[in-house]
Amino acid sequence: MEHPARLTVGVVGAGRVGAVLGAALARAGHRVTGAYAVSDASLARAAALLPGVPVEDVATVVAGAELVILAVPDDALADLVAGLSATGGWQAGQIVVHTSGRSGTAVLDPVRAHHAMPLALHPAMTFTGTAMDLDRLADCTFGVTADEALRAVAEALVLEMGGSPVWVEEEDRLAYHAALAHGANHLVTLTVEAMDVLTRAGVEDPRAVLAPLLHAAVDNALRMGDAALTGPVARGDVGTVRAHLRELDRLAPDIRRTYVALARATALRALDDGRLRPAVAEPLLDILSDQER
């Protein structure tokens, strides 16, 4: 696939995602001409990842760029696009990219009146906002939504940043984003809670205990799906689950709620796919229901 011509790039939002994508485009040969950053953390990221790039107001960043990256919080995106449209900030022929997972190109519809080209490119990756993220882009998939005529441009930009494009229809963006948030964000909560319980149980290095187990569990789940499930819930071991609940009630009642919710979801999946027999599932679901708080 042919790559687009070298472009001037403006980054609106030098957060963890925007600064990294700007650096990735610069590494591919594009020229970042301006960045918008407000917080101390964003200013530091811009200085580290976009050295020499001037930090300017939004209107100036947009005016000086052929490719504009809008890496702002989801809830701020629509107002930002509308505001720039109302003030005539967009230019004919500009490529306008947002990085929101939840939205497709409909949120960028106001740019069309200015003959700018809207693209939605969401990196399915958790970012640290440091140079290490540039290497992680090599294994990163981007959710791409664009008009058919712009699909090749969108996919080429993703390839230039080192990622792999996957097409997501406009009406499927919310489901796509919910799946990623459920899988990645909640995994962080689950992992940190497990480390907390180990710490309260006196384990000095909970990361050393959990790391090989979690790596294997995620790898098995990605390869095998529900068949990777093991443990007391999958076995219908009611006594063990009841004992877990008593111990969590004593040691970590805040984390107990998460355990109950996930144990119920696990039991129902195991019941649906036939791994857990109804006669075994019923008492298990009963204790998870009766003891839920």
N, C-alpha and C positions, 0 to 999 in steps of 0.2 A: 504494500500500500504506500502511495506517495505521501510524504509528510507535507503539511502546509508550509507556505513560505515563512521565513523568519519574521517574527512579529514583535512589536513593542507591547509589553505586558504591564498592566496595572493591577495591583493586588489590594483590594478593599477588605481589610480585616487580616492583619498579620498575626492571627492566632495560631494555634498548633497546626491547623490544616493549611491555611492560606500561605503562611511563610514557607512551609515545606513544598507546596505545589509551585509557588513562585520560584523557589530554588531549583526544583526539578525542571521547570521550563527553561530556566537560565542555563542549566547544565546541558540541555538539549540544543542550545544555541540561540534561543530567543533572548530578547533584551528587556529586562524589567526596568521600567522607567520611573515608577513611583509606587509607594505603598502607604496605606493609611493604617495608623496604629495609635492607640490612645493610652492603654495601661502600661505600667512599667514592664510587665512581662512581655507584652506585645512589642514594645520598643526594643527590648533586649533580643527577642527573637528576630526582629527585622535586622538588627545590627549584626547578629551572628550568621543568619542564613542568607540575607540579602545585602551583603556589604557594599557600601557605596551608593545604595539606592536611596534617593531622597524620600523622607517621610513627609507627606503633604496632606492637605484636606481632600475629602472624597471627590469633590468636583474637579480638582486639579489632577488627581490620579486618573480619573475616568477620561478627562479631556486629552491626556497625553498618551493614550493606549489604543492599540488596534484590537487587543484581546484583554478583556476585563474579567478578573476573577473576583466574584462576590463570595467571600468566605465569612459570612456573618451568621449569627444565631438564626435558626429557622423562623422564629416569631418576628424577627426584625426585617426579614428579606423583602416581603411585599411592600412595606412602607418605604424602604430604601429605593426600590425599583420605581415605585410610583412618584416619589419625590424627585428623583433625577429626571423622570419623564416630564414632570410638570415644569421643571426649570430648563428643559431643553438640553439636558446633560448628555444624552446619547447622540452618537454620530452614525450616519449612514455607513454601512459596511462593517461596523464594529462587530466582533464576536463577543457575546456576553455569556459568561459561564457562571452558574452558581453551583455550590458544592453541597447543598442540602439533600439529605437522603429522602426526606418525606415528600418533597415537591418535584414535579416534572417541569415542563417548560411553560405551563399555564401561568405560573407566578411571574414569568418574564414577558407575558403578552404585551405590556405597555411599551417594550422596546421595539416591537414590530412596527409601530406607527412612525418610528424614526428610521426605519429600514435597517435596524441592527438585527443580528442573528442570534437567537437564544439557544443555549445548550444547557442541559443538566448533567453534570459529571460528579458522581458521588463516590469517593474512595471507600471501599468496604474494609477499613483498617482503623485501628485505634492508634492515635498519634501522641508522641511525646513532645513534639515541637522542637526536636533537635535533629542534628545531621544524620543520626542513625535511621530516621524515618526514610531518608532518601534510598537507602539500600532495601528497606522493607517494601518499597513501592514495586520492586521487581516481582514480588509474590502477591501483589494487590490486584483485586478485581475492582473495576469502576462500574457502577450502575449508570448506564447511558440512556438518556431520553432526549430525542431531538426530532425535528422534522426529517422526513425521509431524504430530502435534498441535502441536508446537513449531516447526515449520519456518517459519511466518510470523514468529514472534518473532525467530528467529535471523536471517532475511533482513532484517528491519526494522532490527535492531541494526547489521548490516553496512552497510546503506544510510545509516544515521545517521552512521556513522564515515566515510562518503565512498566506501566501497568497493563492489564488485559481488560478489554471492554466486554460487558455483557448487556444486552439490550433489555430495558425494562419499559413496558408500555406506561403511558401517562396514568391510566386508571389503576395500575398495579404498584405505583410508587409507595403508597402508605403500607401496603402489605409487605413489600420488600424491606422498607425501613423498620417496621415493627419486628420482622424476623431477625434483622441484624441487632437491633437494640435488645431483644429478648435473649439472643444467643451470647452476645459479647458483654453488654453492660451488666446483665444479671449474673453472668459468670464471674465478674469481678466481685460483686456483692457476695456471692456464694463462697468464693475462694477466701476472701478476707474474713468472713464469718467463721469458716473452718479453721483458719489460722488463729482466730481469737479463742475458739474453744480449746484448741491444743495448748495455747499459751496458758489459759486458765487451768488446764489439766497438768501444768508443770513441765510441758515440753519446751526445751530451751530454744530449739531451732525448728519451728513449725514448717518453714519453707522447705527444709531438707526432707521432711517427712512427706509433705504433700506433692512436691514437684514431680517425682517420677510417677506417682499414682495419678495425678491429674493429667499429665502429658499422655500417659497410656490410655486413660479413660476417654479423653477428647479424640485421640487418634482412632481408638476402637469405634467410638460413636460415629465418626465421620466415615469410616470404612464399612461398618456393619449395621448402622442404624439401631433399632430397638434390640436387635440380637446381641448387642454389646452389654446389655443391662445385667448387672450382678448385684448381690447384696441382700440384706434382710427383707426389704420390701418385695423384691422380685421373687424371693423364696416363700413369701407369705409367713415369715417368722414373726408372729404377733408378739411373742414374749420379748424378743429383742427390741422391737420397735417401742413397746410399752416401757421397757427399761430405759431406752434412749430418751423418751419424753420425760420420765421422772428425773433423770440426771440433768437434762437441759433445763428443766424447771428449777432445779436447785442451783445450777452453775451459770446458766445463760438464758434466762427467760425471754430476753429480747430476740435471741437467735432461734429459740424454740418455734416461734411463729413461722419462720422461713422453712424450718425442717418439716413442720406439719403440712404446709402448703405444697412443698415439693414432693413429700412422701405420698400425699393424696394423688397428685398428678402422675407420679410414677406408678402407683398402684392401678390407676385407671387405664394407663397405657398398657400395662402388663395384662390387665384383664381383657382389654379390647383385642389384643393380638393373640390371646389364648395361652400365654405363658403362665398366667395366674388363674387358677380355677375359681369359679364363683364361690364355692364352699369355703375356700381359703380367703378369698378377697373380702367377703362380707365381714368377718370379725376384724380384719385389718382396717377396713374403712370405718367400721364402727368406732374403734378407739381413736382414730384420727379425727373423726367428727365430734365425738363426745368430749374429747380433751382439748379441742381447738379453742384458743382464747384470742 
